Amino acid sequence: MTDKAGGKVIDTREITLSPDGKTFTMTVHSPGRNQPDVLVFNRQ
């Protein structure tokens, strides 16, 4: 997924779901940053 504002890319997001459906991971890449933000959500 790519977010844009005013025609410029704000960030890109990669979303994955584990095969068992219990872990959702979103990796956010922002221009100008060396490391992405990684968010991990676990279903209980």
Backbone atoms as SQL, in Angstrom:
CREATE TABLE atoms (id INTEGER PRIMARY KEY, chain TEXT, resi INTEGER, resn TEXT, atom TEXT, x REAL, y REAL, z REAL);
INSERT INTO atoms VALUES
  (1, 'A', 1, 'MET', 'N', 0.855, -1.149, 0.000),
  (2, 'A', 1, 'MET', 'CA', 0.000, 0.000, 0.000),
  (3, 'A', 1, 'MET', 'C', 0.912, 1.225, 0.000),
  (4, 'A', 2, 'THR', 'N', 0.565, 2.227, -0.782),
  (5, 'A', 2, 'THR', 'CA', 1.342, 3.460, -0.851),
  (6, 'A', 2, 'THR', 'C', 0.443, 4.639, -0.492),
  (7, 'A', 3, 'ASP', 'N', 0.886, 5.438, 0.479),
  (8, 'A', 3, 'ASP', 'CA', 0.154, 6.644, 0.871),
  (9, 'A', 3, 'ASP', 'C', 0.808, 7.839, 0.198),
  (10, 'A', 4, 'LYS', 'N', -0.036, 8.706, -0.398),
  (11, 'A', 4, 'LYS', 'CA', 0.458, 9.912, -1.063),
  (12, 'A', 4, 'LYS', 'C', -0.315, 11.126, -0.572),
  (13, 'A', 5, 'ALA', 'N', 0.368, 12.274, -0.594),
  (14, 'A', 5, 'ALA', 'CA', -0.269, 13.558, -0.289),
  (15, 'A', 5, 'ALA', 'C', 0.356, 14.594, -1.213),
  (16, 'A', 6, 'GLY', 'N', -0.461, 15.297, -1.948),
  (17, 'A', 6, 'GLY', 'CA', 0.043, 16.300, -2.878),
  (18, 'A', 6, 'GLY', 'C', 0.910, 15.713, -3.971),
  (19, 'A', 7, 'GLY', 'N', 0.657, 14.453, -4.317),
  (20, 'A', 7, 'GLY', 'CA', 1.422, 13.789, -5.363),
  (21, 'A', 7, 'GLY', 'C', 2.744, 13.208, -4.901),
  (22, 'A', 8, 'LYS', 'N', 3.096, 13.374, -3.620),
  (23, 'A', 8, 'LYS', 'CA', 4.352, 12.843, -3.089),
  (24, 'A', 8, 'LYS', 'C', 4.065, 11.627, -2.213),
  (25, 'A', 9, 'VAL', 'N', 4.953, 10.653, -2.280),
  (26, 'A', 9, 'VAL', 'CA', 4.813, 9.444, -1.459),
  (27, 'A', 9, 'VAL', 'C', 5.156, 9.791, -0.014),
  (28, 'A', 10, 'ILE', 'N', 4.223, 9.503, 0.887),
  (29, 'A', 10, 'ILE', 'CA', 4.433, 9.723, 2.316),
  (30, 'A', 10, 'ILE', 'C', 5.046, 8.477, 2.943),
  (31, 'A', 11, 'ASP', 'N', 4.489, 7.320, 2.621),
  (32, 'A', 11, 'ASP', 'CA', 5.045, 6.052, 3.090),
  (33, 'A', 11, 'ASP', 'C', 4.491, 4.904, 2.269),
  (34, 'A', 12, 'THR', 'N', 5.155, 3.761, 2.399),
  (35, 'A', 12, 'THR', 'CA', 4.655, 2.530, 1.800),
  (36, 'A', 12, 'THR', 'C', 4.529, 1.512, 2.920),
  (37, 'A', 13, 'ARG', 'N', 3.518, 0.656, 2.813),
  (38, 'A', 13, 'ARG', 'CA', 3.250, -0.326, 3.859),
  (39, 'A', 13, 'ARG', 'C', 3.151, -1.714, 3.259),
  (40, 'A', 14, 'GLU', 'N', 3.775, -2.651, 3.918),
  (41, 'A', 14, 'GLU', 'CA', 3.671, -4.056, 3.545),
  (42, 'A', 14, 'GLU', 'C', 2.939, -4.750, 4.680),
  (43, 'A', 15, 'ILE', 'N', 1.857, -5.432, 4.346),
  (44, 'A', 15, 'ILE', 'CA', 1.031, -6.090, 5.351),
  (45, 'A', 15, 'ILE', 'C', 1.055, -7.591, 5.100),
  (46, 'A', 16, 'THR', 'N', 1.351, -8.361, 6.154),
  (47, 'A', 16, 'THR', 'CA', 1.364, -9.815, 6.029),
  (48, 'A', 16, 'THR', 'C', 0.584, -10.441, 7.176),
  (49, 'A', 17, 'LEU', 'N', 0.050, -11.607, 6.908),
  (50, 'A', 17, 'LEU', 'CA', -0.665, -12.398, 7.900),
  (51, 'A', 17, 'LEU', 'C', -0.023, -13.771, 7.928),
  (52, 'A', 18, 'SER', 'N', 0.269, -14.275, 9.107),
  (53, 'A', 18, 'SER', 'CA', 0.912, -15.580, 9.226),
  (54, 'A', 18, 'SER', 'C', -0.034, -16.670, 8.725),
  (55, 'A', 19, 'PRO', 'N', 0.520, -17.805, 8.295),
  (56, 'A', 19, 'PRO', 'CA', -0.323, -18.891, 7.777),
  (57, 'A', 19, 'PRO', 'C', -1.395, -19.369, 8.764),
  (58, 'A', 20, 'ASP', 'N', -1.103, -19.311, 10.063),
  (59, 'A', 20, 'ASP', 'CA', -2.098, -19.764, 11.047),
  (60, 'A', 20, 'ASP', 'C', -3.113, -18.667, 11.388),
  (61, 'A', 21, 'GLY', 'N', -2.929, -17.464, 10.823),
  (62, 'A', 21, 'GLY', 'CA', -3.876, -16.372, 11.035),
  (63, 'A', 21, 'GLY', 'C', -3.778, -15.694, 12.385),
  (64, 'A', 22, 'LYS', 'N', -2.723, -15.985, 13.149),
  (65, 'A', 22, 'LYS', 'CA', -2.623, -15.436, 14.498),
  (66, 'A', 22, 'LYS', 'C', -1.708, -14.211, 14.616),
  (67, 'A', 23, 'THR', 'N', -0.871, -13.962, 13.609),
  (68, 'A', 23, 'THR', 'CA', 0.055, -12.839, 13.680),
  (69, 'A', 23, 'THR', 'C', -0.092, -11.966, 12.443),
  (70, 'A', 24, 'PHE', 'N', -0.339, -10.688, 12.672),
  (71, 'A', 24, 'PHE', 'CA', -0.499, -9.674, 11.628),
  (72, 'A', 24, 'PHE', 'C', 0.707, -8.753, 11.745),
  (73, 'A', 25, 'THR', 'N', 1.437, -8.562, 10.655),
  (74, 'A', 25, 'THR', 'CA', 2.632, -7.722, 10.674),
  (75, 'A', 25, 'THR', 'C', 2.497, -6.624, 9.627),
  (76, 'A', 26, 'MET', 'N', 2.782, -5.378, 10.039),
  (77, 'A', 26, 'MET', 'CA', 2.763, -4.255, 9.111),
  (78, 'A', 26, 'MET', 'C', 4.136, -3.580, 9.177),
  (79, 'A', 27, 'THR', 'N', 4.788, -3.471, 8.020),
  (80, 'A', 27, 'THR', 'CA', 6.086, -2.818, 7.905),
  (81, 'A', 27, 'THR', 'C', 5.883, -1.510, 7.145),
  (82, 'A', 28, 'VAL', 'N', 6.255, -0.394, 7.778),
  (83, 'A', 28, 'VAL', 'CA', 6.043, 0.933, 7.197),
  (84, 'A', 28, 'VAL', 'C', 7.397, 1.535, 6.829),
  (85, 'A', 29, 'HIS', 'N', 7.571, 1.825, 5.537),
  (86, 'A', 29, 'HIS', 'CA', 8.786, 2.469, 5.036),
  (87, 'A', 29, 'HIS', 'C', 8.460, 3.925, 4.731),
  (88, 'A', 30, 'SER', 'N', 9.228, 4.843, 5.358),
  (89, 'A', 30, 'SER', 'CA', 9.029, 6.277, 5.136),
  (90, 'A', 30, 'SER', 'C', 10.253, 6.844, 4.429),
  (91, 'A', 31, 'PRO', 'N', 10.048, 7.697, 3.413),
  (92, 'A', 31, 'PRO', 'CA', 11.197, 8.313, 2.733),
  (93, 'A', 31, 'PRO', 'C', 12.053, 9.093, 3.730),
  (94, 'A', 32, 'GLY', 'N', 13.366, 8.993, 3.573),
  (95, 'A', 32, 'GLY', 'CA', 14.272, 9.720, 4.443),
  (96, 'A', 32, 'GLY', 'C', 14.636, 8.993, 5.718),
  (97, 'A', 33, 'ARG', 'N', 14.056, 7.836, 5.953),
  (98, 'A', 33, 'ARG', 'CA', 14.376, 7.046, 7.141),
  (99, 'A', 33, 'ARG', 'C', 15.116, 5.798, 6.713),
  (100, 'A', 34, 'ASN', 'N', 16.145, 5.439, 7.457),
  (101, 'A', 34, 'ASN', 'CA', 16.947, 4.257, 7.124),
  (102, 'A', 34, 'ASN', 'C', 16.265, 2.963, 7.526),
  (103, 'A', 35, 'GLN', 'N', 15.572, 2.967, 8.634),
  (104, 'A', 35, 'GLN', 'CA', 14.934, 1.767, 9.164),
  (105, 'A', 35, 'GLN', 'C', 13.417, 1.884, 9.075),
  (106, 'A', 36, 'PRO', 'N', 12.736, 0.796, 8.714),
  (107, 'A', 36, 'PRO', 'CA', 11.272, 0.836, 8.696),
  (108, 'A', 36, 'PRO', 'C', 10.703, 0.677, 10.107),
  (109, 'A', 37, 'ASP', 'N', 9.459, 1.088, 10.281),
  (110, 'A', 37, 'ASP', 'CA', 8.717, 0.797, 11.512),
  (111, 'A', 37, 'ASP', 'C', 8.034, -0.542, 11.298),
  (112, 'A', 38, 'VAL', 'N', 8.161, -1.442, 12.262),
  (113, 'A', 38, 'VAL', 'CA', 7.547, -2.762, 12.159),
  (114, 'A', 38, 'VAL', 'C', 6.572, -2.910, 13.318),
  (115, 'A', 39, 'LEU', 'N', 5.293, -3.135, 12.976),
  (116, 'A', 39, 'LEU', 'CA', 4.262, -3.329, 13.986),
  (117, 'A', 39, 'LEU', 'C', 3.796, -4.768, 13.897),
  (118, 'A', 40, 'VAL', 'N', 3.745, -5.461, 15.034),
  (119, 'A', 40, 'VAL', 'CA', 3.339, -6.860, 15.077),
  (120, 'A', 40, 'VAL', 'C', 2.167, -6.981, 16.044),
  (121, 'A', 41, 'PHE', 'N', 1.091, -7.600, 15.568),
  (122, 'A', 41, 'PHE', 'CA', -0.110, -7.810, 16.375),
  (123, 'A', 41, 'PHE', 'C', -0.371, -9.302, 16.469),
  (124, 'A', 42, 'ASN', 'N', -0.610, -9.790, 17.702),
  (125, 'A', 42, 'ASN', 'CA', -0.889, -11.211, 17.920),
  (126, 'A', 42, 'ASN', 'C', -2.317, -11.393, 18.387),
  (127, 'A', 43, 'ARG', 'N', -2.999, -12.343, 17.787),
  (128, 'A', 43, 'ARG', 'CA', -4.367, -12.673, 18.190),
  (129, 'A', 43, 'ARG', 'C', -4.293, -13.618, 19.382),
  (130, 'A', 44, 'GLN', 'N', -5.143, -13.366, 20.353),
  (131, 'A', 44, 'GLN', 'CA', -5.154, -14.224, 21.543),
  (132, 'A', 44, 'GLN', 'C', -6.310, -15.169, 21.503);
